[in-house]
């Protein structure tokens, strides 16, 4: 079974600064997808960014980027120029070739004014 | 619009009662999932289904049951055997195809909050 670990239960950052959320996973597969999801207080799941394991280039979406280290099985999320609206729970997720979808335990991010 | 509909938004269960949470999608997706989320916690997989008339247990299937008689529908029943059912339940679908690790798009419903009376 795949496992996804987010080692930071809570983090905080000052507005306009940069923060990095960590995620590690365990799998024996070579072909899979990784995601970061944001869950605000409304509890709606919002896709932040996704990464295909076969792509070496790190994914980027505006202020959000990832550092994908396949050999180390690491998938960290960097948020640049943090905004108050970034305050939320962030979940790392993994989909294997069999469509088994596994989430990490989440990191609660607080952006301070 | 295509999407996932979960209902009801809030549900209350009495002691010893079975309750069913609805998840309907018109995205023509094969794979559907049910997750449980406790306050401040992550999402734990209850059941998932990759095709009609087939489903697999997730990490916390005890006390729950599902069916997949139609592609569009994947209802979750919380049985009386689930002694601590209070949680937020999320349904998700994955497209476009089963065992196609390309162009996956994951969609979530808006969730059902289940509480015990």
Interface residues (C-beta under 8 A of the other chain):
Chain A: X6 X31 X32 X33 X35 X43 X44 X45 X47 X52 X91 X93 X95 X97 X98 X99 X100 X101 X102 X103 X104 X105 X106 X108
Chain B: X31 X33 X35 X37 X40 X41 X42 X43 X44 X45 X48 X50 X88 X90 X92 X94 X98 X99 X101 X104 X106 X108 X110 X111
